[in-house]
Amino acid sequence: MYRLVRDFIVSLFIVIVLLPTYGWSSQTVEEARIDQAQQHIPNQVNKYHSLIATFTQSLTRITNYSQLVALIDRTGDQLWQQSVSDNQAGALYDDRALYWGRLQLTQHLKNTELQFQITSSQLNHALLRLELASRGALQATFKYNTTHKVFITGFDPFQLDSNIRQSNPAGVTALMLDNTIIRDGNKTIEVQAINFPVRFADFDKGIVETALTPVLSTNQADLVMTVSMGRSVFDLERFPGLRRSSSAPDNLNVYSGGSYSQPIRPLLNGVELKGQEFIEFSLPVQAMLQVQQPFAIRDNRRVISLTGVYYPESLSELKGEISIEGSGGGYLSNEISYRTLWLRQQMRSTVPMGHLHTPRLYGYNQPMLKKIVQQIKTIIKKGV
């Protein structure tokens, strides 16, 4: 049932929502960084060279579009699964090879001459299938007979123009915990995970809602937690805000369009998101706050509205305010939190859900990443 719901929503998302507005034919800003990454972190860029080479060779042999889609689904899933397997088997704590490998696959798909004519619409469809498959989004189903089931999400590395070596603890956590079982006494906790792009356009076109709707519709999850990189410690972001205000660009060097003086609503399928200005998470916060080592963890209530900075005890105190920043800020970290909680409301789900900001990482630091992931495992144990 989960698979049928997921496949239908993914197909609808691609055909109706994304295809008319995405332009994938030219080199993207993200792909343009590959050469620089090759100079500074060649091991990560080249890690999946064999898979990429096999994909490119296969592209030259296929003779129709249905074969292309099958190849893309298979290769994208292989990239995700191989990255998960390599990280977990080798205790790598490294999300960068996955990120740079995906970008090389999209480059080759656009630049390899095929044996058949392909329309721009078909190419866009193919690129989006590759995007979703290589993020775990086509295989994120609960598989095991466990007492509890947890779904988490991560993000790609970002701020790469500042540091091309950058990793993201959220993406690392997704790779290290995907398809694992955490044991805690008589509890067995299955974890499934996916990663999201750091791109405003994908959020505007509904990628979050597309990925999370099947999870919520089956009522299998006991906990859903979105994760991103944040400040100096762990933060449980209690009151996400509706609007974008960040001045930071995304991975395509596109800006949010909002500011502190004029925060803007994000889009959903071409229409402004119409939810309330602030929303409250439903995480088991008191249990999670017990995990104070090695990093502190906070119940972060700080928000900013057009009238000032607030630390509300309840959501009712924010009635009538216009959001500038939620507890998670004014960028995509706050937005994924808001969108998932808003979707939970629309679907009348009772699954505990909310956002966790990890400590900030500068560049790549494997010992720190290991500590972050291990602490998140303990937070999950307490949460269920």
N, C-alpha and C positions, 0 to 999 in steps of 0.2 A: 504493500500500500504506500509506504514511504517513497519508494522508487517511482511509482506511477505519478504521485503528486509532484515530486521533485522534477521529473522529466517534463511534465506538462508545463510547470511554471518556468523552468529554464527555457523551454522552446518559445513560450509566449514572450518572455523577457527579451530574447534575442530578436525574434521576428518583428514584433510590434513596437517595442520600446527603443532598442538600441540601433538596429540597422539603419533607420532613416537619418540618424544624427551623427554616427561615428564616421570619421574619415581616417582609415588606416593605411592608405596606399603609400604615403610618403614616410620617410624616416621620422620617428618620434624623438622627442628630447631625451627620453630614457634610453632609446637605442643608440643615440649619438654619444652616450657616455661609455659605451662598451670599450672603445679603444683606450680611453684613459684608465678604465678599470683593468684592462689587459696589462698595462704597464705597471700598475701598483699592486694588484692582487691576482696575478696570473693563475695561481692554483685554484682559486675559487671560480674564475671565469672559465677555465678549461676543464673543470672537474667532470662535466658531462659531455665532453667532446665526442665520445663514441656514440652516445645516444643521438646527439645533434647531427652527426655525420650520417648515421643510419637513416634518420628522418629525411635529410636532404636527398639522399640517394633514392629513398622510397618515393619521394615526391616526383622524381623524374620517370618513375615506372607506372604509376597509377594512370588509369585511362578514363575515369569519370568522377563526378562530384561525390557520389555516395562513398566511393573508395577513399576520397580525400577526407571526408568527415570521420570515417572509421579510423583512418590513420591518425588524425588529429586527436580524437578521443583517446586512442590507445597510447600515443606518445605523451600527451599531456599527463595522463594518469601515471605513466611510467616515470616521468620526471618527478612528480609529487611523491609517489611511493618510494622511489629510489632515494630521494632526499630524506624522507622519513626514516627509511631503513638505515641509510648511512649514518645519520645523526644518532639514532638510538643504539645501533650496534657498536659504533665507534666513540660514543659519548662526545660527539663533535661540538655541539652547541653552536651551530653556525648555519644561518639562513641565507648566506650570500650566494652560494653556488646555485641554489634554486632560483633566486631572483635573476642573476645574470644568465643562467641557462634558459629561462623562459624568454628573455629578451632576444637571445640568439635564435631561438625557434621562430619567433614572430618575424624576425628579419629574413630568415631563410624562406619562410612561407611566402612572404611578399616578393622575394627576389628570384625565386627558382622558376624557370620556365617549365610549364606543365605540358602534357601531351594533348590537353583539351582546352577549349575556351572556357574561361571562368568570368562571370560578371562581377562588377564591383560589389553588388549585394551579396553574392555568394562568398566573395573573399572576406567581407566583413563578418559574415556568419561564421566562416571557418576560423578566423582570428579570435572571435569571441568564444567559440567552443574550446579553442586551445587555452585561452585565458582561464576559463572556468575549470577545465579539466586539470590544469597544472597548479591549481590552488586547492585541490581536494574537494571542490564543490560538487563534482559529479559522483563522488563515492562516499560522501559524509553520512553514512547510515550507521545506526547502532546495530552491532552484529552478535553480541555475546549475551549469555544468560547470567547477568550480574544483578546485584541488589540495587545498584544505583547507576544512573547514566548522566553524564555531564557533557555539554557541548561548549567548546571555547572557540574564540576567533582571535587571530593575530593580524599583523600588518607587515607589508614590505619594508625593507630599509628605506629611509628617506633622509633629506638634507645632504644628498650626495655631492652637491656642488661645494659644500663646505668640507666634506671628508668622504672621498670615494671608497674608503674602507669601511664605511658605516654598516653596522649590523643593527637589528631591531630585536630587543628581548621578547617582544610579543610574538614575532614571527618564529623566533627560536623556540619559544614555549610551545607553539602550535606543532612544530616539527618533532619536538622531543616527547610530547604527550599524545599525539594523534594515534588512535587505534591501540591504546595501551589500557591495561587494567591496574588500577591502584588498589592495593590491599591494605585494609585498616581494621584489625580485629576480625569480626565476623562480617564486615562489609567488603564487597567487591565493587569497585567503581570503574565503569567503562568510560573512557574519554575519547571523543571524536573532535576533530579540529579542522578548520580551514583558515586560509589567509586572505586578506583583502588588499587591494591596491590603494596607494596613497594618491588618489586622483579625484578631484571634485566631480568631474563629469560622470564617473562611474556611479557615484553616490546619487547624483541627480537623476540618473536613469534607472535607479531602483535595485542596484546590485545587492544591497543589504537585505531588502525585503524579499528579493528572489531567493537568496540563500537561506534565510531564516524561516520563511513561511512553511516549508516542509517539516522543519524541526518542531515548530510549534503546533502544526496541524495534527501530528500523530500523537501528541501528548506523552511521548516517551521520556523526554528529558526531565530529570529532577533538578537540574541547575543549568542555566545558560549564562556564560560570563564572557563578555567582550574584553579584550586586553590590548593595551597600547603602551608605548613608552612615555613617561611623564616627567616627574620632578626628582627630588633627592631621595624620596622614600616611596613606599607603596601608598596609594590613595584609592579608597573606595568612593566613587564619585556619586554622591547621594542625589543631587538635583541637576541633571543635565538640562541645558537650555536649548531652545528651538533654533536660535539664529547663529549665523556665521559672522565673526568679527575679526578673525585672525589676519594679520598682515603677512603671514608666512606663505610661501608658494607651495604647491603640491609637487609631485615628482615630474610633472610636465612643465613646471615653472608657470603654472596658471594660478592666479590669485583668487581668493574666495569671493571678491566683489563687495565684501562687507568691511565695516570699520567700527571703532568704538562709538563714533557719532552717528553712524548709519548702519547698524547691523541688519543683515538681510536674511530672509527665509530661504532655506534650500528648496530645491525642486524635487518632485516625485513624478516621473513620467510626464515631464513638461509643465506641470502645474505646481504652484507654490504649496509647500507642505502646510496644512491648516491646523496643526495640533496646538495645544495650549503652550504658553510661553515657557513654562518649566514643568518638569515631570519628576517623579520620585522613583528611585530604584526599589527592588523588592528582594535584595540579597539578604541572607542570614548574617547581618552585619556583626552582631554581638559575638557570634561564634568565630567569625573570621578575624575579629580584632584580637583574639587570643594569640595570634601568630605574630609575635613582635620581634622575631629574630630570623636571620641576621639583620634584616632591615625593619625599621618601624613601619607600622601600617596605621593609617588614619581614616576616620570617618569624615570625609571632606564635605562640608556643607557650604563652603564659600561660593557665592554667586555674585555677578555684577549685572545690574539693570540700568536703565537710563537714569534712574534716580539715585544710584549709589551702590555701595558694596554691602552685602548682607550675609549673615550667618544664621539662617532660619532654623528653628526647631521643627517646623512643620511646613508642608507645602502651602497651607492656607495663608501663611505670612507673606507669600509672594503674589497673592491675588492682585491683579491689575497692573503688575510690573511688566515692562518690555525687556526681554532678555538681551544682554550683550554677551555675557559668558555664563555658561552653566558651571557646575562644579568641575567639569572636565575641560573647561576653557572655551575657546571659540573656533576650534579647528576640527578636524575629522575625528579625533578621539572623542570629543564631546558629542559629535554628530552621530557616530555609530551607536553610542549609548542611548541618545535620544530616539533614534529611529527604531532600534530594537524594542525599547520600552513602549513606544507609540504603537508599533506593530502588535505587541503583546496585548495592549488595550483593545485594538481593533478586532483581534481574534478571540478576545475574552479568555485568554490563557491565564492559568494560575501558576505557571512555572516561575520559580524565583529567578530573577534576572537583574543584571547590572554590570557596571564597568569597573575594571581594575586598571589603574595606572601603575606601571612598574617604575623603579628607579631609573634615572636617565643614564644612558651609556654613551660614551664618547668613543667613536671608532669601533674597535672590537676588543673585548676583554673576556676571554673564556672563563677564568675563575669567577668573575663577577656574574657572568651569564649562568653558570652552573648554580650559584647561590640563589639567583632569582628564580630559576626554574624549580629548584628543590623547595623553595619557600612557597611558590604557587601550588605545588603538589600538596603541601601541608594545608594551605588555605582551602583547597578543594576538599580535603578530608574533613576539615572542620565544617565546611559549608554544607556538606550532604548529611 
